[in-house]
Amino acid sequence: MTSPTPRSTAQGERLFGEGLENSEGMRALSLSQPWAELVVSGQKVIETRKWRTSFRGPFFIHAAKSIDMMAIDDFVYDAMILPTGALVGTASLLTVKEYATYQTFVEDAALHLVRLAPEEWTVRGRFGFFLTDIKRLPNPIPCRGMLNFFKPKPSSSGRPER
């Protein structure tokens, strides 16, 4: 199965492929595997970060090239079959919740799946990005990742890393 490649429209817009006609201008957020897979499979509906954002709305889920091997073991995934370096899904950021205390963070653990021991908690806390409308793309779209929300540009390789 081949990955969709960008195509041009009559208006000259660059699109990421069939079924993504409304994706022009969408941002993306990189997540290491297996976290990206947990989001697109609907198991993880809160993404946690150490920073807040004012961004709200639809965005691409990008599977970063990095792999969290401890999480791979915890969630029993085969790291060799998970795509990396590619857009793998879409979601909408509905709201952001500040986790000011360790207790509030633990209360949402079933939704964000992050396991932190009390001694790992930082004074700055964390922020939970509440995701809705999560969808897996039919095929991963090769794309280089970046920090924070970013405007994705398709990779010239034409295929994801895995």
DSSP file (Angstrom, degrees, kcal/mol; ACC not computed):
  #  RESIDUE AA STRUCTURE BP1 BP2  ACC     N-H-->O    O-->H-N    N-H-->O    O-->H-N    TCO  KAPPA ALPHA  PHI   PSI    X-CA   Y-CA   Z-CA
    1    1 A M              0   0    0      0, 0.0     2,-0.3     0, 0.0     0, 0.0   0.000 360.0 360.0 360.0 131.6    0.0    0.0    0.0
    2    2 A T        -     0   0    0      1,-0.0   157,-0.1   157,-0.0     3,-0.1  -0.655 360.0-114.9 -96.7 152.2    1.5    3.4   -0.9
    3    3 A S        -     0   0    0    155,-0.4   138,-0.1    -2,-0.3     2,-0.1  -0.568  37.8-101.7 -80.6 145.8    1.2    6.6    1.1
    4    4 A P        -     0   0    0      0, 0.0    -1,-0.1     0, 0.0    13,-0.1  -0.399  37.8-148.1 -63.9 144.0   -0.7    9.5   -0.4
    5    5 A T        -     0   0    0      1,-0.1    13,-0.1   136,-0.1    10,-0.1  -0.832  27.2 -89.3-111.6 154.1    1.6   12.1   -1.9
    6    6 A P        -     0   0    0      0, 0.0     2,-0.3     0, 0.0    10,-0.2  -0.257  47.4-171.8 -58.7 146.6    0.9   15.8   -2.0
    7    7 A R  E     -A   15   0A   0      8,-1.3     8,-2.3    10,-0.0     2,-0.3  -0.930  19.9-117.2-135.4 162.2   -1.0   17.0   -5.0
    8    8 A S  E     -A   14   0A   0     -2,-0.3     6,-0.2     6,-0.2     2,-0.2  -0.758  21.2-145.1 -99.6 146.3   -1.9   20.4   -6.4
    9    9 A T    >   -     0   0    0      4,-1.5     3,-1.8    -2,-0.3    -1,-0.0  -0.507  36.8 -96.5 -97.9 174.7   -5.4   21.6   -6.9
   10   10 A A  T 3  S+     0   0    0      1,-0.3    -1,-0.1    -2,-0.2    -2,-0.0   0.816 127.7  55.0 -60.2 -29.4   -6.7   23.9   -9.7
   11   11 A Q  T 3  S-     0   0    0      2,-0.1    -1,-0.3     1,-0.0    -3,-0.0   0.491 120.5-110.0 -83.4  -2.6   -6.2   26.8   -7.3
   12   12 A G    <   +     0   0    0     -3,-1.8    -2,-0.1     1,-0.3     2,-0.1   0.552  67.2 148.3  88.0   7.4   -2.5   25.8   -6.7
   13   13 A E        -     0   0    0      1,-0.1    -4,-1.5    11,-0.0     2,-0.6  -0.456  46.7-127.6 -73.8 149.1   -3.0   24.7   -3.1
   14   14 A R  E     -A    8   0A   0     -6,-0.2     2,-0.3    -2,-0.1    -6,-0.2  -0.876  31.1-176.0 -96.6 125.6   -0.8   21.9   -1.8
   15   15 A L  E     -A    7   0A   0     -8,-2.3    -8,-1.3    -2,-0.6     6,-0.1  -0.821  31.4-129.8-118.6 160.3   -2.9   19.1   -0.2
   16   16 A F        -     0   0    0      4,-0.4     2,-0.3    -2,-0.3     5,-0.1   0.511  66.8 -77.8 -89.0  -5.1   -1.7   16.0    1.6
   17   17 A G  S >  S-     0   0    0    -10,-0.1     3,-1.8     3,-0.1    -1,-0.3  -0.791  73.7 -17.0 138.4-179.4   -3.9   13.5   -0.4
   18   18 A E  T 3  S+     0   0    0      1,-0.3     0, 0.0    -2,-0.3     0, 0.0  -0.264 123.4  20.1 -59.0 138.2   -7.3   12.1   -0.9
   19   19 A G  T 3  S+     0   0    0    118,-0.1    -1,-0.3     1,-0.0     3,-0.2   0.396 107.1  83.1  84.9  -3.0   -9.7   12.7    2.0
   20   20 A L    X   +     0   0    0     -3,-1.8     3,-2.0     1,-0.1    -4,-0.4  -0.060  44.5 128.9-121.4  32.3   -7.7   15.6    3.4
   21   21 A E  T 3  S+     0   0    0      1,-0.3     3,-0.5     2,-0.1    -1,-0.1   0.774  75.0  50.2 -61.5 -27.5   -9.0   18.4    1.2
   22   22 A N  T 3  S+     0   0    0      1,-0.2    -1,-0.3    -3,-0.2    -2,-0.1   0.203  86.3  91.9 -94.7  17.1   -9.7   20.6    4.2
   23   23 A S    X   +     0   0    0     -3,-2.0     3,-2.6     2,-0.1    -1,-0.2   0.537  47.9 125.2 -90.4  -7.0   -6.3   20.2    5.7
   24   24 A E  T 3  S+     0   0    0     -3,-0.5     3,-0.1     1,-0.3    -9,-0.1  -0.321  84.1  10.4 -56.7 126.2   -4.6   23.2    4.1
   25   25 A G  T 3  S+     0   0    0      1,-0.3    -1,-0.3   127,-0.1    -2,-0.1   0.362  92.5 143.6  86.2  -5.0   -3.0   25.3    6.8
   26   26 A M    <   -     0   0    0     -3,-2.6    -1,-0.3     1,-0.1    33,-0.2  -0.370  42.4-135.9 -66.8 147.4   -3.6   22.7    9.6
   27   27 A R  E     -b   59   0B   0     31,-0.6    33,-2.9   124,-0.2     2,-0.3  -0.409  13.9-143.9 -91.5 174.1   -0.9   22.4   12.2
   28   28 A A  E     -bC  60 150B   0    122,-2.4   122,-2.2    31,-0.3     2,-0.4  -0.945   4.2-150.8-137.4 159.5    0.7   19.2   13.6
   29   29 A L  E     -bC  61 149B   0     31,-2.0    33,-2.7    -2,-0.3     2,-0.3  -0.995  19.2-134.4-133.0 126.5    1.9   18.0   16.9
   30   30 A S  E     +b   62   0B   0    116,-0.5     2,-0.4   118,-0.5    33,-0.2  -0.631  23.7 178.8 -84.1 135.2    4.7   15.4   17.2
   31   31 A L  E     -b   63   0B   0     31,-2.9    33,-2.5    -2,-0.3     5,-0.1  -0.996  28.2-120.1-131.0 137.7    4.3   12.5   19.7
   32   32 A S  E >>  -     0   0B   0     -2,-0.4     4,-1.5    31,-0.2     3,-0.7  -0.350  51.6 -70.4 -66.8 156.0    6.8    9.7   20.2
   33   33 A Q  E 34 S+b   67   0B   0     33,-1.6    35,-2.9     1,-0.3    39,-0.2  -0.702 117.8  27.9 -81.6 143.4    5.6    6.2   19.6
   34   34 A P  T 3> S+     0   0    0      0, 0.0     4,-2.6     0, 0.0    -1,-0.3  -0.970 116.8  63.8 -90.6   7.9    3.7    4.5   21.1
   35   35 A W  H <> S+     0   0    0     -3,-0.7     4,-1.9     1,-0.2    -2,-0.2   0.890 102.3  50.8 -61.0 -40.3    2.0    7.7   22.3
   36   36 A A  H  X S+     0   0    0     -4,-1.5     4,-2.6     1,-0.2    -1,-0.2   0.924 111.9  48.0 -62.3 -42.8    0.9    8.7   18.8
   37   37 A E  H  > S+     0   0    0      1,-0.2     4,-1.8     2,-0.2     6,-0.3   0.891 108.5  54.0 -64.0 -40.1   -0.5    5.2   18.3
   38   38 A L  H  <>S+     0   0    0     -4,-2.6     6,-1.9     2,-0.2     5,-1.4   0.859 111.4  46.8 -63.6 -34.8   -2.4    5.4   21.6
   39   39 A V  H ><5S+     0   0    0     -4,-1.9     3,-2.0     4,-0.2    -2,-0.2   0.969 113.2  45.4 -70.2 -53.6   -4.0    8.7   20.5
   40   40 A V  H 3<5S+     0   0    0     -4,-2.6    -2,-0.2     1,-0.3    96,-0.2   0.738 110.6  55.3 -67.7 -19.8   -5.0    7.5   17.1
   41   41 A S  T 3<5S-     0   0    0     -4,-1.8    -1,-0.3    -5,-0.2    -2,-0.2   0.489 115.2-117.8 -86.7  -2.9   -6.4    4.3   18.5
   42   42 A G  T < 5S+     0   0    0     -3,-2.0    -3,-0.2     2,-0.2    -2,-0.1   0.498  86.7 111.5  83.8   4.0   -8.6    6.3   20.9
   43   43 A Q  S   <S+     0   0    0     -5,-1.4     2,-0.5    -6,-0.3    -4,-0.2   0.782  76.1  47.1 -79.7 -26.7   -7.0    4.9   24.0
   44   44 A K        +     0   0    0     -6,-1.9    -2,-0.2    -9,-0.1    -1,-0.2  -0.964  56.5 164.4-119.6 115.0   -5.3    8.3   25.0
   45   45 A V        +     0   0    0     66,-1.9    86,-3.0    -2,-0.5     2,-0.4   0.398  64.3  60.5-114.6   0.7   -7.6   11.3   24.8
   46   46 A I  E     -D  130   0B   0     65,-1.6     2,-0.5    84,-0.2    84,-0.2  -0.986  65.9-160.3-127.0 122.2   -5.5   13.8   26.8
   47   47 A E  E     -D  129   0B   0     82,-2.2    82,-3.4    -2,-0.4     2,-0.4  -0.877  16.3-146.5 -97.2 129.3   -1.9   14.6   25.6
   48   48 A T  E     +D  128   0B   0     -2,-0.5     2,-0.3    80,-0.2    80,-0.2  -0.781  22.3 169.0-103.2 143.1    0.2   16.1   28.4
   49   49 A R  E     -D  127   0B   0     78,-2.3    78,-3.0    -2,-0.4    -2,-0.0  -0.920  42.6-125.1-140.2 164.3    2.9   18.7   28.0
   50   50 A K  S    S+     0   0    0     -2,-0.3     2,-0.3    76,-0.2    78,-0.1   0.342  95.0  60.0 -91.0   5.2    5.0   20.9   30.2
   51   51 A W  S    S-     0   0    0     76,-0.2     2,-0.2     2,-0.0    76,-0.1  -0.943  76.6-130.7-132.9 153.2    3.8   24.0   28.3
   52   52 A R        -     0   0    0     -2,-0.3     2,-0.3    74,-0.1    -2,-0.1  -0.552  19.3-158.8 -96.0 166.2    0.4   25.5   27.7
   53   53 A T        -     0   0    0     -2,-0.2    43,-0.1     2,-0.1    95,-0.0  -0.992  24.2-152.2-143.1 149.9   -1.0   26.7   24.3
   54   54 A S        +     0   0    0     -2,-0.3     2,-0.1     2,-0.0    -1,-0.1   0.491  66.0 115.7 -94.0  -6.5   -3.7   29.1   23.2
   55   55 A F        +     0   0    0     40,-0.0     2,-0.3     2,-0.0    -2,-0.1  -0.378  39.3 173.5 -64.5 138.1   -4.2   26.9   20.1
   56   56 A R        +     0   0    0     -2,-0.1    38,-0.2     2,-0.1    -2,-0.0  -0.985  33.7  48.0-140.5 147.2   -7.6   25.3   19.7
   57   57 A G  E    S- E   0  93B   0     36,-1.8    36,-2.9    -2,-0.3     2,-0.1  -0.730  87.3 -16.2 123.2-170.4   -9.0   23.3   16.8
   58   58 A P  E     + E   0  92B   0      0, 0.0   -31,-0.6     0, 0.0     2,-0.3  -0.375  59.3 160.1 -74.8 148.4   -8.1   20.5   14.3
   59   59 A F  E     -bE  27  91B   0     32,-2.8    32,-2.3   -33,-0.2     2,-0.3  -0.973  38.4 -98.7-156.9 164.1   -4.5   19.4   13.9
   60   60 A F  E     -bE  28  90B   0    -33,-2.9   -31,-2.0    -2,-0.3     2,-0.6  -0.654  26.9-131.7 -86.0 144.4   -2.5   16.4   12.6
   61   61 A I  E     -bE  29  89B   0     28,-3.0    27,-2.9    -2,-0.3    28,-1.2  -0.888  26.5-160.6 -90.9 121.4   -1.0   13.8   14.9
   62   62 A H  E     -bE  30  87B   0    -33,-2.7   -31,-2.9    -2,-0.6     2,-0.8  -0.919  12.4-142.0-107.9 126.0    2.6   13.3   13.9
   63   63 A A  E     -bE  31  86B   0     23,-3.3    22,-1.8    -2,-0.5    23,-1.5  -0.786  26.9-141.4 -85.6 110.5    4.5   10.2   14.9
   64   64 A A  E     -     0   0B   0    -33,-2.5   -31,-0.3    -2,-0.8   -28,-0.1  -0.122  18.3-113.9 -66.2 166.7    8.0   11.4   15.7
   65   65 A K  E    S+     0   0B   0     19,-0.2     2,-0.2   -33,-0.1    -1,-0.1   0.716  93.2  90.4 -73.6 -20.5   11.1    9.5   14.8
   66   66 A S  E     -     0   0B   0      2,-0.0   -33,-1.6     1,-0.0     2,-0.4  -0.488  64.8-154.0 -79.4 149.0   11.8    9.0   18.5
   67   67 A I  E     -b   33   0B   0    -35,-0.2     2,-1.2    -2,-0.2     3,-0.1  -0.987  13.4-139.7-125.8 130.5   10.5    5.9   20.3
   68   68 A D     >  -     0   0    0    -35,-2.9     4,-2.3    -2,-0.4     3,-0.2  -0.758  20.4-172.3 -87.8  95.2    9.7    5.7   24.1
   69   69 A M  H  > S+     0   0    0     -2,-1.2     4,-2.1     1,-0.2    -1,-0.2   0.816  80.9  56.0 -65.5 -31.8   11.0    2.2   24.7
   70   70 A M  H  > S+     0   0    0      2,-0.2     4,-2.5     1,-0.2    -1,-0.2   0.924 111.1  44.6 -64.3 -42.4    9.7    2.1   28.3
   71   71 A A  H  > S+     0   0    0      2,-0.2     4,-2.8     1,-0.2    -2,-0.2   0.864 108.3  58.1 -69.0 -35.8    6.2    3.0   27.1
   72   72 A I  H  X>S+     0   0    0     -4,-2.3     5,-2.1   -39,-0.2     4,-0.5   0.935 111.8  42.0 -56.5 -46.1    6.6    0.4   24.3
   73   73 A D  H ><5S+     0   0    0     -4,-2.1     3,-0.6     3,-0.2    -2,-0.2   0.915 114.0  51.7 -67.0 -43.8    7.2   -2.2   27.0
   74   74 A D  H 3<5S+     0   0    0     -4,-2.5    -2,-0.2     1,-0.2    -1,-0.2   0.889 119.5  34.6 -60.7 -41.0    4.4   -0.9   29.2
   75   75 A F  H 3<5S-     0   0    0     -4,-2.8    -1,-0.2    -5,-0.1    -2,-0.2   0.345 108.6-122.7-100.6   5.8    1.8   -1.0   26.5
   76   76 A V  T <<5 +     0   0    0     -3,-0.6     2,-0.3    -4,-0.5    -3,-0.2   0.935  54.1 153.3  54.1  59.7    3.1   -4.1   24.7
   77   77 A Y      < -     0   0    0     -5,-2.1     2,-0.8    -6,-0.1    -1,-0.2  -0.820  48.9-122.1-110.3 155.4    3.8   -2.7   21.3
   78   78 A D    >>  -     0   0    0     -2,-0.3     3,-1.8     1,-0.1     4,-0.7  -0.882  18.9-156.6 -95.1 109.6    6.3   -3.9   18.7
   79   79 A A  T 34 S+     0   0    0     -2,-0.8     3,-0.3     1,-0.3    -1,-0.1   0.748  86.9  65.8 -60.0 -24.2    8.4   -0.8   18.0
   80   80 A M  T 34 S+     0   0    0      1,-0.2    -1,-0.3    -3,-0.1    -2,-0.0   0.683 103.1  44.1 -75.3 -16.8    9.3   -2.2   14.5
   81   81 A I  T <4 S+     0   0    0     -3,-1.8    -1,-0.2     2,-0.1    -2,-0.2   0.569  89.0  96.9-104.7  -8.9    5.8   -2.0   13.1
   82   82 A L  S  < S-     0   0    0     -4,-0.7     2,-0.1    -3,-0.3   -49,-0.1  -0.656  78.2-118.6 -81.7 132.2    4.8    1.5   14.4
   83   83 A P        -     0   0    0      0, 0.0     2,-0.3     0, 0.0     3,-0.2  -0.403  33.2-174.6 -68.7 144.6    5.2    4.2   11.8
   84   84 A T        +     0   0    0      1,-0.1    77,-2.3    -2,-0.1    78,-0.5  -0.931  60.6  32.9-133.4 159.9    7.6    7.1   12.7
   85   85 A G  S    S+     0   0    0    -22,-1.8    58,-2.2    -2,-0.3     2,-0.3   0.875 102.1  97.0  64.6  37.4    8.4   10.3   10.9
   86   86 A A  E    S-EF  63 142B   0    -23,-1.5   -23,-3.3    56,-0.3     2,-0.5  -0.996  81.0-105.4-154.7 153.8    4.9   10.6    9.5
   87   87 A L  E     +EF  62 141B   0     54,-3.1    54,-2.3    -2,-0.3   -25,-0.3  -0.729  39.6 171.3 -76.5 129.0    1.5   12.1   10.0
   88   88 A V  E     -     0   0B   0    -27,-2.9    49,-2.4    -2,-0.5     2,-0.3   0.512  52.5 -13.7-121.6  -9.4   -0.7    9.3   11.3
   89   89 A G  E     -EF  61 136B   0    -28,-1.2   -28,-3.0    47,-0.3     2,-0.3  -0.975  55.6-113.8-171.3-177.9   -4.0   10.9   12.3
   90   90 A T  E     +EF  60 135B   0     45,-2.7    45,-2.8    -2,-0.3     2,-0.3  -0.947  28.1 164.9-133.1 156.7   -6.0   14.0   13.1
   91   91 A A  E     -E   59   0B   0    -32,-2.3   -32,-2.8    -2,-0.3     2,-0.4  -0.953  30.4-120.6-156.6 169.2   -7.6   15.4   16.2
   92   92 A S  E     -EF  58 132B   0     40,-2.6    40,-2.3    -2,-0.3     2,-0.8  -0.980  18.8-134.4-119.2 135.1   -9.1   18.6   17.6
   93   93 A L  E     +EF  57 131B   0    -36,-2.9   -36,-1.8    -2,-0.4    38,-0.2  -0.799  27.5 175.8 -87.5 112.2   -7.8   20.3   20.6
   94   94 A L  E     -     0   0B   0     36,-2.9     2,-0.3    -2,-0.8    -1,-0.2   0.925  57.5 -24.5 -84.5 -50.5  -10.9   21.2   22.6
   95   95 A T  E     - F   0 130B   0     35,-0.7    35,-2.7   -39,-0.0     2,-0.4  -0.962  53.9-123.1-157.6 168.0   -9.4   22.7   25.8
   96   96 A V  E     - F   0 129B   0     -2,-0.3     2,-0.5    33,-0.2    33,-0.2  -0.985  19.0-160.7-124.3 131.0   -6.3   22.7   28.0
   97   97 A K  E     - F   0 128B   0     31,-2.6    31,-3.3    -2,-0.4     2,-0.5  -0.935  14.2-137.0-112.1 130.2   -6.3   21.9   31.7
   98   98 A E  E     - F   0 127B   0     -2,-0.5     2,-1.1    29,-0.2    29,-0.2  -0.753   7.3-151.2 -85.8 126.8   -3.5   22.9   34.0
   99   99 A Y  E     + F   0 126B   0     27,-3.5    27,-1.4    -2,-0.5     6,-0.0  -0.792  23.9 169.7 -95.3  91.7   -2.5   20.2   36.4
  100  100 A A        +     0   0    0     -2,-1.1     2,-0.3    25,-0.2    -1,-0.2   0.727  63.5  37.3 -77.9 -22.3   -1.3   22.4   39.3
  101  101 A T  S  > S-     0   0    0     -3,-0.2     4,-1.6     1,-0.1     5,-0.1  -0.908  79.4-121.5-129.3 157.9   -0.9   19.4   41.7
  102  102 A Y  H  > S+     0   0    0     -2,-0.3     4,-2.4     1,-0.2     5,-0.2   0.881 112.3  58.9 -60.6 -39.0    0.2   15.8   41.4
  103  103 A Q  H  > S+     0   0    0      1,-0.2     4,-1.8     2,-0.2    -1,-0.2   0.906 104.6  47.9 -60.7 -44.1   -3.3   14.7   42.7
  104  104 A T  H  > S+     0   0    0      1,-0.2     4,-0.7     2,-0.2    -1,-0.2   0.860 111.4  52.6 -66.6 -33.2   -5.2   16.4   39.8
  105  105 A F  H >< S+     0   0    0     -4,-1.6     3,-0.9     1,-0.2    -2,-0.2   0.930 109.2  48.3 -64.4 -46.3   -2.8   14.8   37.4
  106  106 A V  H >< S+     0   0    0     -4,-2.4     3,-1.8     1,-0.2     4,-0.3   0.829 100.6  66.1 -65.1 -33.4   -3.4   11.4   38.8
  107  107 A E  H 3< S+     0   0    0     -4,-1.8     3,-0.3     1,-0.3    -1,-0.2   0.795 106.9  41.4 -60.5 -29.0   -7.2   11.8   38.7
  108  108 A D  T XX S+     0   0    0     -3,-0.9     3,-2.1    -4,-0.7     4,-1.6   0.222  80.1 114.9-100.6  13.2   -7.0   12.0   34.8
  109  109 A A  H <> S+     0   0    0     -3,-1.8     4,-2.7     1,-0.3    -1,-0.2   0.818  70.4  59.0 -56.6 -34.8   -4.5    9.1   34.5
  110  110 A A  H 34 S+     0   0    0     -3,-0.3    -1,-0.3    -4,-0.3    -2,-0.1   0.703 111.5  42.9 -68.5 -16.8   -7.0    6.8   32.7
  111  111 A L  H <4 S+     0   0    0     -3,-2.1   -66,-1.9   -67,-0.1   -65,-1.6   0.740 125.5  29.4 -99.3 -28.8   -7.3    9.5   30.0
  112  112 A H  H  < S-     0   0    0     -4,-1.6   -64,-0.2   -67,-0.2    -2,-0.2   0.635  85.8-149.9-106.2 -17.3   -3.7   10.5   29.5
  113  113 A L     <  +     0   0    0     -4,-2.7     2,-0.4    -5,-0.3    -3,-0.1   0.495  45.0 141.7  66.2   6.4   -2.0    7.2   30.4
  114  114 A V        -     0   0    0     -5,-0.1     2,-0.7     1,-0.0    -1,-0.2  -0.655  38.5-155.4 -83.8 131.9    1.1    8.9   31.8
  115  115 A R        +     0   0    0     -2,-0.4     2,-0.4    -3,-0.1    -9,-0.0  -0.916  20.5 167.7-110.7 109.9    2.6    7.2   34.9
  116  116 A L        -     0   0    0     -2,-0.7     5,-0.0   -14,-0.1    -2,-0.0  -0.975  30.0-132.9-120.6 135.0    4.7    9.6   37.0
  117  117 A A    >>  -     0   0    0     -2,-0.4     3,-2.1     1,-0.1     4,-0.7  -0.522  33.2-107.9 -76.3 153.4    5.9    8.8   40.5
  118  118 A P  G >4 S+     0   0    0      0, 0.0     3,-1.0     0, 0.0    -1,-0.1   0.846 120.6  57.0 -51.8 -36.2    5.3   11.7   43.0
  119  119 A E  G 34 S+     0   0    0      1,-0.2    -3,-0.0     3,-0.0    -2,-0.0   0.675 101.0  57.9 -72.4 -15.1    9.1   12.4   43.1
  120  120 A E  G <4 S+     0   0    0     -3,-2.1    -1,-0.2     2,-0.1     2,-0.2   0.594  82.1 107.5 -85.8 -12.6    9.0   12.9   39.3
  121  121 A W    <<  -     0   0    0     -3,-1.0     2,-0.3    -4,-0.7   -19,-0.1  -0.457  62.0-145.8 -69.1 134.1    6.4   15.7   39.6
  122  122 A T    >   -     0   0    0     -2,-0.2     3,-1.3     1,-0.1    -2,-0.1  -0.692  20.6-119.0-100.7 156.5    7.8   19.1   38.9
  123  123 A V  T 3  S+     0   0    0     -2,-0.3    -1,-0.1     1,-0.3    -2,-0.0   0.835 113.0  61.9 -60.0 -34.1    6.8   22.3   40.6
  124  124 A R  T 3  S-     0   0    0      1,-0.2    -1,-0.3    -3,-0.0   -25,-0.1   0.718  94.9-158.3 -66.5 -20.1    5.7   23.7   37.2
  125  125 A G    <   -     0   0    0     -3,-1.3     2,-0.3   -27,-0.1    -1,-0.2  -0.357  15.3 -85.5  75.4-158.9    3.2   21.0   36.8
  126  126 A R  E     - F   0  99B   0    -27,-1.4   -27,-3.5   -25,-0.1     2,-0.4  -0.917  23.2-127.4-145.6 168.5    1.8   19.9   33.5
  127  127 A F  E     -DF  49  98B   0    -78,-3.0   -78,-2.3    -2,-0.3     2,-0.6  -0.980  15.2-144.8-125.3 135.0   -0.9   20.8   31.0
  128  128 A G  E     -DF  48  97B   0    -31,-3.3   -31,-2.6    -2,-0.4     2,-0.8  -0.887   5.5-153.4-103.1 121.1   -3.5   18.4   29.6
  129  129 A F  E     -DF  47  96B   0    -82,-3.4   -82,-2.2    -2,-0.6     2,-0.5  -0.839  16.1-144.2 -93.1 109.8   -4.6   18.9   26.0
  130  130 A F  E     -DF  46  95B   0    -35,-2.7   -36,-2.9    -2,-0.8   -35,-0.7  -0.655  18.7-156.6 -81.0 119.6   -8.1   17.4   25.7
  131  131 A L  E     + F   0  93B   0    -86,-3.0     2,-0.3    -2,-0.5   -38,-0.2  -0.764  17.2 171.0-104.4 141.0   -8.6   15.8   22.3
  132  132 A T  E     + F   0  92B   0    -40,-2.3   -40,-2.6    -2,-0.3     0, 0.0  -0.825  58.8  36.1-132.5 174.3  -11.8   15.1   20.4
  133  133 A D  E    S-     0   0B   0     -2,-0.3     2,-0.3   -42,-0.2    -1,-0.1   0.855  74.7-176.9  49.5  43.9  -12.7   14.0   16.8
  134  134 A I  E     +     0   0B   0    -43,-0.1     2,-0.4    -3,-0.1   -43,-0.2  -0.567   5.2 172.5 -77.0 129.8   -9.6   11.7   16.8
  135  135 A K  E     - F   0  90B   0    -45,-2.8   -45,-2.7    -2,-0.3     2,-0.4  -0.999  29.1-131.6-140.0 141.7   -9.2    9.8   13.5
  136  136 A R  E     - F   0  89B   0     -2,-0.4   -47,-0.3   -47,-0.2   -48,-0.0  -0.739  29.4-121.0 -86.9 138.0   -6.4    7.6   12.1
  137  137 A L  E     -     0   0B   0    -49,-2.4  -118,-0.1    -2,-0.4    -1,-0.0  -0.524  20.5-122.0 -72.5 147.7   -5.3    8.5    8.6
  138  138 A P  E    S+     0   0B   0      0, 0.0    -1,-0.1     0, 0.0   -50,-0.0   0.844  97.1  12.8 -61.2 -32.3   -5.7    5.6    6.1
  139  139 A N  E    S-     0   0B   0    -52,-0.1   -52,-0.1  -135,-0.0  -137,-0.0  -0.996  90.5-103.8-142.2 140.0   -2.0    5.7    5.4
  140  140 A P  E     -     0   0B   0      0, 0.0   -52,-0.2     0, 0.0   -56,-0.0  -0.369  31.5-143.6 -60.8 142.4    0.9    7.4    7.2
  141  141 A I  E     - F   0  87B   0    -54,-2.3   -54,-3.1  -138,-0.1    18,-0.1  -0.942  20.3-120.0-111.9 112.9    2.1   10.5    5.4
  142  142 A P  E     + F   0  86B   0      0, 0.0    13,-2.2     0, 0.0     2,-0.3  -0.227  49.0 152.9 -54.8 133.8    5.9   11.0    5.6
  143  143 A C  B     -G  154   0C   0    -58,-2.2     2,-0.3    11,-0.3   -80,-0.0  -0.946  45.0-115.6-164.9 138.8    6.7   14.3    7.2
  144  144 A R        -     0   0    0      9,-0.9     9,-0.4    -2,-0.3     2,-0.1  -0.633  36.6-136.0 -79.5 135.7    9.5   15.8    9.3
  145  145 A G        -     0   0    0     -2,-0.3     2,-0.3     7,-0.1    -1,-0.1  -0.387  20.5-174.6 -89.3 167.9    8.5   16.7   12.8
  146  146 A M        -     0   0    0      2,-0.2  -116,-0.5    -2,-0.1     2,-0.1  -0.911  33.3 -83.0-148.3 172.8    9.2   19.8   14.9
  147  147 A L  S    S+     0   0    0     -2,-0.3     0, 0.0  -118,-0.1     0, 0.0  -0.468  91.5   0.6 -79.2 156.2    8.7   21.1   18.4
  148  148 A N  S    S-     0   0    0     -2,-0.1  -118,-0.5  -118,-0.1     2,-0.3  -0.058 120.1 -29.7  62.6-167.6    5.4   22.6   19.5
  149  149 A F  E    S+C   29   0B   0   -120,-0.1     2,-0.3  -122,-0.1  -120,-0.2  -0.669  79.2 176.7 -77.2 136.6    2.5   22.9   17.0
  150  150 A F  E     -C   28   0B   0   -122,-2.2  -122,-2.4    -2,-0.3    -2,-0.1  -0.932  38.3-105.4-140.8 161.2    4.0   23.3   13.5
  151  151 A K        -     0   0    0     -2,-0.3  -124,-0.2  -124,-0.2     2,-0.1  -0.806  45.8-131.8 -87.8 114.2    2.9   23.6    9.9
  152  152 A P        -     0   0    0      0, 0.0  -127,-0.1     0, 0.0    -7,-0.1  -0.351  18.9-164.8 -71.7 145.3    3.7   20.2    8.4
  153  153 A K        -     0   0    0     -9,-0.4    -9,-0.9    -2,-0.1  -137,-0.0  -0.999  29.4-111.6-125.1 130.2    5.6   19.9    5.1
  154  154 A P  B     -G  143   0C   0      0, 0.0   -11,-0.3     0, 0.0     2,-0.1  -0.259  33.7-111.8 -62.2 146.5    5.5   16.5    3.3
  155  155 A S    >   -     0   0    0    -13,-2.2     3,-0.5   -70,-0.1   -69,-0.0  -0.461  10.8-136.0 -75.8 148.4    8.7   14.6    3.1
  156  156 A S  T 3  S+     0   0    0      1,-0.2    -1,-0.1    -2,-0.1   -13,-0.0   0.646  96.4  75.6 -78.4 -14.1   10.4   14.1   -0.2
  157  157 A S  T 3  S-     0   0    0      2,-0.1    -1,-0.2     1,-0.1   -14,-0.0   0.807  89.6-143.0 -69.1 -28.1   11.1   10.4    0.6
  158  158 A G    <   +     0   0    0     -3,-0.5  -155,-0.4     1,-0.1    -1,-0.1   0.488  69.9  69.3  80.2   1.4    7.5    9.5   -0.1
  159  159 A R  S    S-     0   0    0    -18,-0.1    -2,-0.1  -157,-0.1    -1,-0.1  -0.996  80.9-110.5-150.6 149.3    7.3    6.9    2.7
  160  160 A P        -     0   0    0      0, 0.0   -75,-0.2     0, 0.0   -74,-0.1  -0.218  38.6-104.2 -71.2 168.3    7.4    6.8    6.5
  161  161 A E              0   0    0    -77,-2.3   -76,-0.1     1,-0.2   -96,-0.0   0.871 360.0 360.0 -62.8 -39.6   10.3    5.5    8.4
  162  162 A R              0   0    0    -78,-0.5    -1,-0.2   -81,-0.1   -77,-0.1   0.356 360.0 360.0-126.2 360.0    8.6    2.2    9.4
